[in-house]
């Protein structure tokens, strides 16, 4: 009901872009950007960065930034943005409407990191953890905004890890910018609060539109909070597990909660050389059997464009 108050062009554009990710690109990353106001290209601007969905085992992590001229700080404060975690869904949606209605002096961008993207990176042979992914997402937001013409002079970031080290890393990457990395930055700096609103609303809508390529229905109300300790989330994880292929794309399978469920409920795999290779071959199901019929192939195979080889 709340979305009825959203200007039609804004609502349809944002929802269409989120649905584009949730329907077909939700195993990778996706960028959504507002138009860059002309004033942000000519006047010195401050830019804030925050994320939504870092801790949950379900759904994407969304990194967002918001920016406006330093001269418009009073106007930004008048919007009364706050840390998105302290606000209801309805309040966040209303604030996003206000942010979009202020498009003559304020712009924003988000990058959606899918659960599959996060987990694949965490399981890489060379270590690439969530902190590094977060740092890289923030660096990319700053770089893209500058490439788009935003005259960024000040950057405010909600910290990930020790703020001093993170700030030094950003200062080395962007010499000449005034950079502040702080704990609770979303409650201290208006641009970070605005970024927090953008990131959280996009994450909420992405979950609401989520379509699993595994063709399973997702009831958002049944997901719970998405955090590993939530009993409702644990029930969803247990019920959505495929004993052979694991979890659907909505799940961050690199989380320890998922590993525990896999260890207890999934089919075990032992890589041992059999004594009688012929007997083992007779007892092992054919890989072709896992493909199923032409219309029943598992998404594991379709994503990789694999199909049964024709007989020689």
VOLOKOL-521902 format. One record per residue: residue in three letters; x, y, z of N, C-alpha, C in turn. Coordinates in pm, whole numbers, plus 50000, padded with zeros to 5 digits. Example, Ala and Ser with C-alpha at 12.3 -4.5 7.8 and 13.67 -1.06 7.14 Angstrom:
ALA513194943150780512304955050780513204967050780/SER512854977550708513674989450714512905000350787/
end
This chain:
UNK500824988050000500005000050000500875012650000/UNK501995012050070502855023650081503385028049946/UNK503645018449857504265021849729503325029749639/UNK502035030649675501125038649596501495053349600/UNK502245057449702502645071349716503915074549638/UNK504565064349584505805066449510505495072149373/UNK506235082549327506045087249190506185075649092/UNK505285074648998505205062648914506505059748841/UNK507155070248785508365067648706509485062348794/UNK509575067248918510615062649009510355048449054/UNK509125045849095508785032549146509005021949039/UNK508485024148919508575014148815510035011948772/UNK510825022448766512215021148725512995012948827/UNK512885016148956513635008949059513174994549069/UNK511864992449074511364978749086511744970348964/UNK511734976448846512094968948726513564964748730/UNK514414973648779515844970248787516114959748893/UNK515404960649005515564950549109515044937149059/UNK513934937348989513354924848939514264918648833/UNK514954927048756515914922048657516994913748726/UNK517454918448842518434910748920517794898348979/UNK516654900049049516054889049123515574877849033/UNK515174881248910514664871048819515764863648744/UNK516794870748700517724864148610519194865448640/UNK519574874548732520994876848756521344874848903/UNK520544867048974520744866349119521784856049162/UNK522674852349071523834844349111525124852349090/UNK525004865249057526184873549032526044886649111/UNK526424897849050526254910949112525454919749018/UNK524924930749073524054939348993524164953549047/UNK524274963448959524424977448998523184985248956/UNK522664993349047521525002149019521945016249059/UNK521775025648968522205039448994521085049248962/UNK521025060049041520155071149008520845079848904/UNK520115089448850520745099448764521645108348850/UNK522715113248790523625122348862523115136648846/UNK522755143348955522295157348943523395166248887/UNK523025175748806524025184748745524835191948850/UNK524185195848961524895203349064526005195049128/UNK525855181749124526875172949183528125171949095/UNK527995176448971529145176348881529965189148892/UNK529335199748941530005212648944530435216849084/UNK529705212449188530055216449324530745205049399/UNK531605208449496532215198049580531155189949653/UNK531315176749651530285167849706530825159049817/UNK529945155649911530235145750013529485132949978/UNK530125121650003529565108649966529635099450087/UNK528525092650118528485083250229528255069150180/UNK528795059250253528705045150213528265036750332/UNK527315027650307526885018050409526365005650339/UNK526134995050417525644982550360524414977650433/UNK523744968050371522614961150434522754946350404/UNK522524937950506522524923550485523884917050492/UNK524764922250577526084916050590526024902750664/UNK525234902050772525244890350859524314878850824/UNK523184881250755522234870350729522814859050646/UNK522264847150665522644835650586521804835050457/UNK520744843250451519854843450335519904856950265/UNK519834856550134519704868650056521014875850029/UNK520934886449948522144893549906522644903250013/UNK523884907349997524424918850069524414930549970/UNK523914941950015523784953549928524664964749982/UNK525564969649899526374981249934525804993349863/UNK525655004349937525055016349879525845028849913/UNK525715038849826526285051949855525245062549820/UNK525325073749888524505085449859525425097549860/UNK525145107249774526015118849763525205131349732/UNK525745142649776525135155649748526185166549769/UNK525965178549717526925189349740527075192449889/UNK528275196349928528505200350067527585212050103/UNK527305220450007526445232150031524995228350060/UNK524625215750031523245211250052523095202750178/UNK524055203450269523985195250390522725198250470/UNK522345210850481521135214350558519895208050496/UNK519805208250363518655202050296518635186950319/UNK519815180650316519875166250341519455163150484/UNK519935170950581519545168850720518045170450739/UNK517425179250660515985181650674515165169350635/UNK515755160250557515045147850521514955138250639/UNK515825140350740515805132550864516015117650840/UNK517025114750758517425100750740518065095750869/UNK517985082850892518575076651011519085062950973/UNK519805056751064520265043051043519065034351009/UNK519135027550896517985019750849517565008850947/UNK518525003951027518204993151122517274997951234/UNK517195011051254516335016451359514945020051309/UNK514705017851179513445022151118512605010251072/UNK511315012351066510415002051013510515001850861/UNK509984991150802509974990150656509235001950594/UNK508105005650654507315016650601508075029750607/UNK508795032150718509565044450731510705044950631/UNK511345033450606512425033150508511915036150368/UNK510775030450334510205032850201509855047550183/UNK509295053750286508945068050277510195076450259/UNK511275072850330512515080450317513125078950178/UNK513015066950119513535065249983512765073949885/UNK511475075349906510675084249822511205098549833/UNK511485102949957512015116349977513375118149911/UNK514205107749920515525108449856515385109749704/UNK514495101849647514285102549502513655115849461/UNK512785121249546512175134249517513195145649529/UNK514345142849588515405152949603516475151149496/UNK516085145249385517035141949280517665153949211/UNK517205166049244517855177849186519195180849252/UNK519415175049374520705177449440521305164849501/UNK520585153549498521065141449565521005129549470/UNK522065121549470522105109349390522545097549474/UNK522355085449422522735073549496523025062049400/UNK523705051949452523995039849376524095028149472/UNK523685016349426523845004249506524454993249420/UNK525194984449486525674972149422525144960449502/UNK524454951449434523874939549498524834927949478/UNK525284922149588526164910349584525324898149621/UNK525144889349526524254877949546524854867949646/UNK523994859749708524504849349799525504839949732/UNK525224836249608526144827149537527484833849513/UNK527464846649476528704854049453529534854549582/UNK528874857349694529564858249823530214844849858/UNK529424834149849529934821049892531004815649799/UNK530834817649670531874813149576533204819949606/UNK533144832849636534384840149666535004835649797/UNK534174832849897534704828550026535344814650017/UNK534924806649920535474793249902536584792649797/UNK537044804249751538124804249653539394798349716/UNK540234792749630541504787049677542354797949744/UNK542394809849681543064821149743542034828649828/UNK542354831149953541404836550049540844849950005/UNK539504851250007538824863749973537594864450063/UNK537774870350181536714869850281535714881250267/UNK534724881350354533634891050345534134905250368/UNK535114907150454535664920550476536294926050349/UNK537054917750280537694922450157536664925350048/UNK535644916850040534574919549945533904932849976/UNK533684935550106533064948050147533934960050110/UNK535224959050136536144969850101536134972349950/UNK536174961549874536204963049728534904969149676/UNK533774965549737532494971349695532474986249723/UNK532984990349839533025004649872533945012249777/UNK535115006649750536065013049657535425014549519/UNK534715004249475534075004649343532985015349338/UNK532235017049447531205027449450531815041349433/UNK532875043949508533545057049497534065059149355/UNK534725049049302535335050249169534275052549062/UNK533155045049068532115046648965531465060348972/UNK531235065349094530615078649106531535089349049/UNK532825088249074533765098049018533815096848865/UNK533775084448815533785082548669532515088248605/UNK531405088248682530135093648631530105108848636/UNK531145114848693531215129448694530935136048827/UNK530655128048931530385133849062531685139849118/UNK531625152249160532805159349211532985155949360/UNK533435143849387533565139049524534795145249589/UNK534585151449705535705156949782535775151249923/UNK534635146549975534585140950110533875127450106/UNK534415117650178533835104250182533685099950328/UNK532515094650361532225089750496531765075250485/UNK532385066550563532135052150548531875045850684/UNK530845037250690530625029050809531635017650806/UNK532395016150913533565007550907533234992750896/UNK534164985550836534194970950836535594967150883/UNK535674961651004536984959151063537504971651132/UNK538784971851167539364983551236539264996051149/UNK538645006751198538445018751115539745025351070/UNK540775025051155542025031651119542665025150996/UNK542695011650994543285004550881542455006450754/UNK541135006050770540245007650654540415021750597/UNK540485031750683540635045550636541965047350563/UNK543025041550618544325042450553544285035950414/UNK543585024850402543465017850274542745026650172/UNK541665033150213540915041750121541715054250086/UNK542435059750183543245071750155544365068650056/UNK544925056750065545955052749970545375050949830/UNK544145046049824543495043849694542975056849633/UNK542555066249718541985078849669542695090749734/UNK543955093049698544675104449757544015117549715/UNK543965126849809543355139749779541935141049829/UNK541285129749860539935130349916540005130750069/UNK539095138050128538945137950273538085125950310/UNK538685116050376537995103350403537885101250553/UNK536665097750598536405094650738535745081050747/UNK536405071650814535845058350839535565057350988/UNK534345053751022533945054351163532955043351196/UNK532985039051321531915030551373530645038851387/UNK529495032351363528195039051374528095051351284/UNK528795050951170528745062351079527345064951027/UNK526515054351020525145056050971524295064351066/UNK524735065951191524025074451286524685088151303/UNK525875089951243526645102251263526635111451142/UNK526595105751023526765113650901525545111850811/UNK524875122750773523635121650695523775114250563/UNK524925115850494525075108650367525145093450389/UNK525755089350500525815075050532524425069850569/UNK523665077950642522285074050676521465072250548/UNK521625081450453520895080350326521325067950250/UNK522625065050250523125052950184522545040450249/UNK522425040750382521865029450456520415026850414/UNK519645037550396518245036250352518185029850214/UNK518985034950121518975029549984519335014649983/UNK520385011050057520834997150057519784987950117/UNK519174992150228518214983550297516934981850217/UNK516434992550156515204991450076515434982449955/UNK516584983949890516874975449774516984960849816/UNK517614958149929517714944249976516314938650006/UNK515484946350073514134941750106513344938549979/UNK513444947349881512684945149758513254933549677/UNK514584931949681515194920649610514694907449665/UNK514584906549798514044894349860512584892349823/UNK511814903249819510394902149786510174897249644/UNK511094900649554510964896749412511724883949379/UNK512394877949478513364867349449512734855549375/UNK513394851449267512994839549193514174829949191/UNK513994818149245515084808449249515214801449114/UNK516404801149056516584793648931516324778848950/UNK516334774249076516034760049103514534757049093/UNK513724767349058512284765749035511504762749162/UNK512064766149279511304764249402510634777349440/UNK509464776349500508734788149544509364793449673/UNK509494806749683510054813049802508974821449868/UNK508604817549989507664825350068508484834150161/UNK508524847250131509374856350208509004856050355/UNK507724854350384507284854250523507834842250600/UNK508214831750527508714819650593510214820050617/UNK510884830750572512344831350584512804835550722/UNK511934842050798512344847650925513234859750902/UNK514114862550996514994874150985516144871750887/UNK516404859050856517534855850769518824853550844/UNK518824856250975520044854251054520144839751100/UNK521364834551110521564820251138520924815251267/UNK520794823951369520244819551497518724819351501/UNK518074824751399516614825651396516024811751372/UNK515164806651461514594793251442513814791851311/UNK513124802551270512364802051145513314801051025/UNK514404808151031515404807250925516024793250920/UNK516284787451037516834773851043515864763850981/UNK514564765651005513564756450946513564757750795/UNK513684769950744513724771750599514944764850540/UNK516104766450604517324760250554517174745050549/UNK516614739350654516454724750659515494719850552/UNK514424727450528513404723050432513824725350286/UNK514734734850263515114738150125516324730250075/UNK516924722250162518134714950124517844703750026/UNK518564703449916518584691849828519744683149873/UNK519534670249901520614662049958521814660149866/UNK521634662449736522744661049642523324674649602/UNK522444684049566522904696849512522984707849617/UNK522564705349737522694715249843521564725349847/UNK521924737949872520924748349897520594756149770/UNK519404762449767519064771149654519894783949655/UNK519784791649547520634803449528520394814349631/UNK519304813749703518994823749806519924822449926/UNK520574810949941521314807650063522824809950044/UNK523454815850145524924817250146525504804350203/UNK525834795350115526194781750156527554781250225/UNK528304792250225529594792450294529454795150444/UNK528264798650490528074801150633528174788050711/UNK528704788350831528914776150911527594769150943/UNK526514776950955525184770950978524844761250866/UNK525134765050743524844756450628525744744250628/UNK526994745950665527914734650667527454724150766/UNK526914728550880526414719150980525254710950924/UNK524344717750854523194710750796523654701150687/UNK524604705350605525124696550499525784684150559/UNK526524686050667527224674850729526254664350783/UNK525094668850830524134659750894523054654550799/UNK522734662350694521544658850614521824656250466/UNK522974660250417523254658450274523974645150250/UNK523994641050124524674628650087526184630750100/UNK526814621750171528264622750190529024618350066/UNK530204623650050531064620149937532414615649991/UNK532864603949947534174599049986535004596749860/UNK536154602949856537034601749740538084590949768/UNK537664578749748538544567449773538654558949647/UNK539834553549626540034544649512539514530849549/UNK538524525649475537954512649511538914501149483/UNK538754490349560539564478349536539184471749404/UNK537904471449379537404465349256536754476349173/UNK537494482149079536974493449003535784489448917/UNK535754477248868534614472848787533354471948871/UNK533494466648993532324465749081531834479649118/UNK532774488549144532394502249180531644508849065/UNK532104506448944531444512348828530014507348813/UNK529804494448845528454488848834527524494948940/UNK528074497649060527224502349170527024517449169/UNK527844524849096527744539549097526754544148991/UNK525804552749030524844557748930525574565448820/UNK525034564648699525604572048587525414586948608/UNK526414594948569526264609448575525094613848488/UNK524874606948378523764610548289522424609648360/UNK522344600948460521084599548532520734612148609/UNK521744619948646521494632248721520944643248632/UNK521104641748500520574651948410519054651448403/UNK518474639648421517044638248407516624639848263/UNK515304641748242514804644248108515224658048060/UNK514964660947934515404673547874514844685447950/UNK513634684448005513034695648077513244694948225/UNK514014685148275514144683248419515574684448468/UNK516474689748384517864690848426517994700448543/UNK518844696848637519044705348753519764718248712/UNK519504729048786520104741948754521624741348758/UNK522204732048834523664730348837524194728348696/UNK523464720548615523904717648480523514728748382/UNK522304734148397521854744448303522684757148315/UNK523064761048438523894772948456525244771648388/UNK525744759448380527054756948320526944752448175/UNK525704753048121525444749347981525914735047952/UNK525674726048047526044712048030524844704047984/UNK525084694747897524004685847852524634672347818/UNK523824661747818524384648347787525014648247649/UNK526184641947639526844640747508526124630547422/UNK526004632947293525364623047205526224610647196/UNK525624599147173526404586647161527334587247040/UNK528494581447055529474581346944529094570946839/
end
